[in-house]
Amino acid sequence: MRRLVASPPGPAADADPVVRRFSDQLIAVLPRLRRFARGLTGSVVEADDLVQAACERALARRHQFQEGTRFDSWMFRIVQTIWIDQVRARAVRKEEAETGEGRVGSDEPVRRVEARLALDEVRRAVGQLPPDQRTALLLVTVDGLSYREAADVVQVPVGTIMSRLARARLALQALLEAGGGLNRSGKNVEAQ
């Protein structure tokens, strides 16, 4: 029987094909995890911290991963669980959430002003969606998961994902059409 317990670092760990496969899968999923985390947090810095925490948890609990199951779904669940824990901890400590202005765009290369305003508007509108709708929208439209894969990640029926996604799209459209309380007028939208 194959042992899935963490091996000490060194040549022996590198020789273990299970450990090597786990490491390869973790490295391969990192860009997708960063995109997902960025969508959840709205911040590059917070997203990187979230992905790092998820990787640490995955490595510490590598023995819990079941071979033959989807590694990416397992990692998405870890990211989502940590994010939910962080949001709950903020609520308990009564921390005020940062505004999108201070976090978005600070590390991006200089782009045309209109493109950045449009992107900022969409991010803030997505940030106004309820967490369950935002998660469904990000998993399906940003990360490209199927409805079934997204349902597996959040552990709900496929119909629930479809419903959350439909509500998210309608709410997002309404927020963007109304300006979402954002600093953008309908004239600016038409000018693009």
C-alpha positions in Angstrom: 0.0 0.0 0.0 1.4 3.4 -1.0 2.0 5.9 1.8 0.7 9.4 1.2 2.2 11.0 4.3 4.5 14.0 3.7 8.1 12.9 3.2 10.9 15.0 4.6 12.5 17.3 2.0 15.4 16.0 0.1 16.3 13.5 -2.6 13.9 10.8 -1.2 10.9 13.2 -1.4 11.8 14.1 -5.0 12.0 10.4 -5.9 8.5 9.7 -4.6 6.2 9.8 -7.7 3.1 10.7 -5.6 4.9 13.7 -4.0 6.2 14.7 -7.4 2.8 14.5 -9.1 1.2 16.5 -6.2 3.9 19.2 -6.6 3.4 19.3 -10.4 -0.3 19.7 -10.1 0.0 22.4 -7.5 2.4 24.4 -9.8 0.1 23.9 -12.8 -3.0 25.3 -11.0 -1.3 28.4 -9.5 -2.3 30.8 -12.3 -5.9 29.8 -12.1 -5.9 30.1 -8.3 -4.5 33.6 -8.6 -7.2 34.6 -11.0 -9.9 33.2 -8.8 -8.4 34.7 -5.7 -8.1 38.1 -7.4 -11.7 38.0 -8.3 -12.7 37.2 -4.7 -10.5 39.8 -3.1 -10.3 42.5 -5.7 -6.6 43.0 -4.8 -3.4 41.6 -6.2 -1.7 41.6 -2.8 -4.6 40.0 -0.9 -5.0 37.4 -3.8 -1.3 36.5 -3.5 -1.7 36.1 0.3 -4.8 34.0 -0.2 -3.1 31.7 -2.7 -0.1 31.4 -0.5 -2.3 30.4 2.5 -4.1 27.9 0.3 -0.8 26.4 -0.9 0.5 26.1 2.7 -2.8 24.4 3.7 -2.7 22.0 0.7 0.9 21.1 1.4 0.2 20.5 5.1 -2.8 18.4 4.3 -1.4 16.7 1.2 -2.4 13.3 2.7 -6.1 14.3 2.6 -6.0 14.7 -1.2 -7.6 11.6 -2.8 -5.8 10.4 -5.9 -8.1 10.1 -8.9 -10.2 13.2 -7.9 -9.8 16.7 -9.4 -6.9 18.4 -7.9 -8.0 21.9 -9.2 -11.4 21.5 -7.6 -9.8 20.6 -4.3 -7.6 23.7 -4.5 -10.5 26.0 -5.4 -12.3 24.7 -2.4 -9.3 25.4 -0.2 -9.1 29.0 -1.6 -12.8 29.6 -1.1 -12.8 28.2 2.4 -9.9 30.4 3.5 -11.5 33.4 1.9 -14.8 32.8 3.7 -12.9 32.4 7.0 -11.1 35.7 6.4 -14.4 37.5 5.6 -16.0 36.1 8.7 -13.0 37.0 10.8 -13.2 40.6 9.5 -16.9 40.7 10.4 -16.2 39.5 13.9 -13.5 42.0 14.4 -15.8 44.6 12.8 -13.1 45.7 10.3 -14.3 47.9 7.5 -13.6 46.5 4.1 -11.2 48.5 2.0 -12.6 50.5 -0.9 -11.8 49.3 -4.4 -10.1 52.6 -5.2 -7.2 51.9 -2.9 -6.6 48.4 -4.1 -7.3 48.2 -7.8 -5.0 49.4 -10.4 -2.1 50.4 -8.1 0.3 47.8 -9.6 -1.0 47.7 -13.2 0.9 49.2 -16.1 -0.3 52.5 -17.4 -3.3 51.9 -19.6 -5.7 54.1 -21.4 -7.9 55.9 -18.9 -11.2 54.7 -20.4 -10.1 51.1 -20.3 -9.1 51.3 -16.7 -12.3 53.1 -15.7 -14.4 50.4 -17.4 -12.4 47.6 -15.7 -12.6 49.3 -12.4 -16.4 49.7 -12.8 -16.9 46.1 -13.5 -14.7 45.0 -10.6 -16.6 47.2 -8.2 -19.9 46.0 -9.6 -18.8 42.3 -9.1 -17.7 43.2 -5.6 -21.3 44.4 -4.8 -22.7 41.0 -5.7 -23.6 38.6 -2.9 -20.7 36.2 -2.2 -22.5 33.1 -3.5 -23.3 34.8 -6.8 -19.8 36.3 -7.1 -18.2 32.9 -6.6 -20.4 31.3 -9.2 -19.7 34.1 -11.7 -16.0 33.9 -11.2 -15.7 30.2 -11.4 -17.8 29.9 -14.6 -17.0 33.1 -16.5 -13.5 34.0 -15.4 -12.0 30.6 -14.7 -14.0 28.8 -17.4 -15.2 25.9 -15.2 -18.3 24.0 -16.4 -21.5 24.2 -14.3 -20.8 20.7 -13.0 -17.2 21.6 -12.1 -18.2 24.8 -10.3 -20.9 23.0 -8.4 -18.3 20.5 -7.3 -16.1 23.3 -6.1 -18.7 24.9 -3.9 -20.4 21.6 -3.1 -23.9 22.5 -4.3 -26.2 21.1 -7.0 -25.7 22.1 -10.6 -29.1 23.9 -10.6 -28.0 26.0 -7.7 -24.9 27.2 -9.7 -27.0 27.9 -12.7 -29.5 29.9 -10.6 -26.7 31.9 -8.8 -25.0 32.6 -12.1 -28.2 33.8 -13.8 -29.0 36.1 -10.8 -25.4 37.3 -10.8 -25.5 38.2 -14.5 -28.8 40.1 -14.1 -27.6 41.9 -11.1 -24.3 42.8 -12.7 -26.0 44.1 -15.8 -28.4 46.2 -13.7 -25.4 47.6 -11.7 -23.5 48.5 -14.8 -26.5 50.0 -16.6 -27.4 52.1 -13.5 -23.7 53.1 -13.1 -23.8 50.9 -9.9 -23.3 54.1 -7.9 -20.0 54.3 -9.6 -18.2 57.3 -11.0 -19.2 56.7 -14.6 -22.0 58.1 -16.7 -23.9 56.6 -19.6 -22.2 59.0 -21.9 -18.8 57.6 -21.0 -20.1 54.1 -21.9 -21.4 55.2 -25.3 -18.1 57.0 -26.0 -16.2 53.7 -26.0 
